Amino acid sequence: MRDVTPSTGGTTAWRGALRLADLLERPVIWIGETVAWLQLVLVVLIIADAISRRYIRSLSIVVENNLHFFFNSPAIQDGEWHLHTIILFCALGYAGALNAHIRLDILRPRFSDQWRLWIELIGGLTLLSPFVLIFAYEAGIFFSIAWKYDEAAGESNGIGNRWFIKFFILFGPSLFFLSGLSIMLRLFTRLFGPADLRPHTRTDDIANPTFSAYS
């Protein structure tokens, strides 16, 4: 992470807010970048599953030895869904930290940079934070039930211990909440803090209506 603290100027409180924003964001980015490598595993698993189901399980040696079930394993298919879930939920906060979430707003580009920052801050306080907190609360109940009753795969004979994958339904939004707090701290500093700290808030992309994290 880059050091956001300038060499001179600014108050201790606002500099502390930016340090806290960095601390909140750091695990979100690290987890997002690490989990991203699972996409390679997912691709390999999908290709192997497709080849096995389409070609290998129909071979005579497989049919004669009753091995076709192994090449159409529910565990492999469960693994695909599990990896997809882990990647998706761990990417929520990562995308938020990189300002990569899509905004479908026809009015926002018409406003000034300052108003865009205000819209982002108000939206984070009144929409993003309450929604993510409620989602995480409900996901926590979902996870706790699976943990308490040791929910398994059932008759599908897929991957057991359903609590493991349901944990990420709680974990992902929690990371998203951390990234949201980090962004709001930066916005507070940009809008209310000293002018010499504003370039260090890294909020220019939020103010820019044409910014794309993929360009």
N, C-alpha and C positions, 0 to 999 in steps of 0.2 A: 504494500500500500504506500501511496505517496504521503509524505509529511505535509499536512495542511497548515501547520503553524508558521506564520510569517516571522521574519527575523525581528521586526519592530512593529509597534502600533497594536491597537486592539486592546480589549480588556481581558483579564484572566478568565472571566466567566464565559465569554463568547469563544475564546480559544479552547476552553474546556469542553464546550458544546461540540465543537468540531472534532476534538479528540474522541469524545464519546461516540459521535457519528461514525468515526473510523472503526472503533471497537465493535460497534453493533454490526457494521457491514462486513468486517473481516471474515467471521466464520461463514457468513452467507455466501460470500464469493468463493472462499476456499471449498466449501461443500459443493457448490454449483459446478466449479471447474473440475473437481474430482469425480463427481457423479457423471459428468458429461462423457467420461471414458466408457461408461456402461453402454453407451449407444453402439460402440463397436461390438460388444458382447451380444447385444440385442440383435444386431444385424446378422451376425454369424449364427445365432440360435434360430432366427427366422428362416434363413437360407437352408440350414441343416434340416429343419422341420419340414420345409416345403419339399426338398429333394427326397427325404425319407418317405413322406406321405405319397408323393406323386410317383416315385420310381422304385425305391428299395423295397418297400413293403409288399409289392406285387411280384417280386422275384420268386421263382419256384422254390429256391432253397429256404426262403423266409417263410413261405406259406406251408411247405411240407414240415417244417420244424416248429410251426406255430409261433413264429417270432414276430408276426405282423403287429401284435399289440405293442411290442417294444419300440417299433418305428412309428407308432401313432400314440406316443405316450402323453397322457393328460398332464403329467408333470412337466414335460417340455413346453406344452402350450400354456400351462399355468406360469411357467418361468417367463415366458414372453410378456404376459400381462403384468406380472410382478415387476419386471424390469422397467416396463413402460410406465407403471405407476410411480416407481421410485424416481425415475428421471423427470417425469412431469412435475411432481410435487416439489422436488428439490430445485427445480428450475424456476419456480414462481418468484422466490425472493431474489435469485440471481438476476433474472430479467428485470426485476424492479430496481435493483441496485445499478444496473446498466442503462436504465431508462429505455428498456426495449419493449415494454408493453404497448400494444397498439391503442391509439386514442381515436375513436370515431366521433369527432366533434367538429361540426361545420361552423360553429361560432368562434371557437378558440383562436383560429388563425387571424381573426379580424381584430383581436384585442392587442393591446400593447404588451411588451415584455413583462412589465410590472404586473399587469392584470393576469397574465398567464401564471406567474409565480403565485399570486393570491389564489387563483382557481385551484392550483395544485395543492396548496396548503389546506384550503378549506375542504377540498375533496378528500384529502388524506385524513383530516380530523373527523369529518362527518359521515363519510362513506366507507373509505378503505378500512380504517381502524375498527369501527364497530362491526363491519361485515366479517373481517378476518377473525376477530375475537369470538364472535358468535359461532362462526364455522369451526374454529379450533375447539371451542367448548363442546359442541355437539360431536365433533370427531373424537374428542377425549372420551366421551361416553361410549361411542361406537367401539373404540379400542379397548376400553376397560371391560366391556362385556365379553369381547373375544378373548381377552386375557383371562378373565375370571372363569369362563367355562371351557377354556382351552379349545377354542373352535378349530375344527379340522376341516379337511377338504371334502369329507363325506364320500358319497358313493362314486364320485368321479375319479377317486384315487390319484388326485393331483397332489400338489405340495400342501403339506399339513401346516399347523401352527399359523392359522389365519391372522392371529394377532400381530405377527411380524409385518405383514404388508399393510394392515390397518393402522399400524403405528405411523406410517409415513403420511397417512391422511391427516394426522395431527401434527407431525413434524414439519411437513412442507409449509402449511399456513403459518406456523410459528416462525419459520425463517422469513416468510414474506412480511410478517409483522415487524420483525427486527429491521428489515430493509426499509419498511415504511417509516419507522421511527427515525432511522438514520437520515432519510430524505427530508423528513419534517424538521429535524434539527438544523439541517443545512438551509432549508427554506427560511426558518426563523432567523437564522444568522444573516442570511442575505437580505431579508426584509427589514429587520430591526437592529441588526448589529452594526458595528463601525464599518465605514466605507472601505477601509484598507483590507478588511477581511473578506469582503464579498467575492473577489476573484478566487479565493481559496475554498469557497463553498461547493464548487463544481456543480452549479445549478444553471449554467449557461445553456446546456442542452435542453433543459426543461423550459426555459424561456423561448427557445428557438422553435417555431411552429413547423419547420421543415426538417428537423433533425431526424436521422434514421440511424439506429444502432447497427444496422446491417450494411451501411454504405462504406 
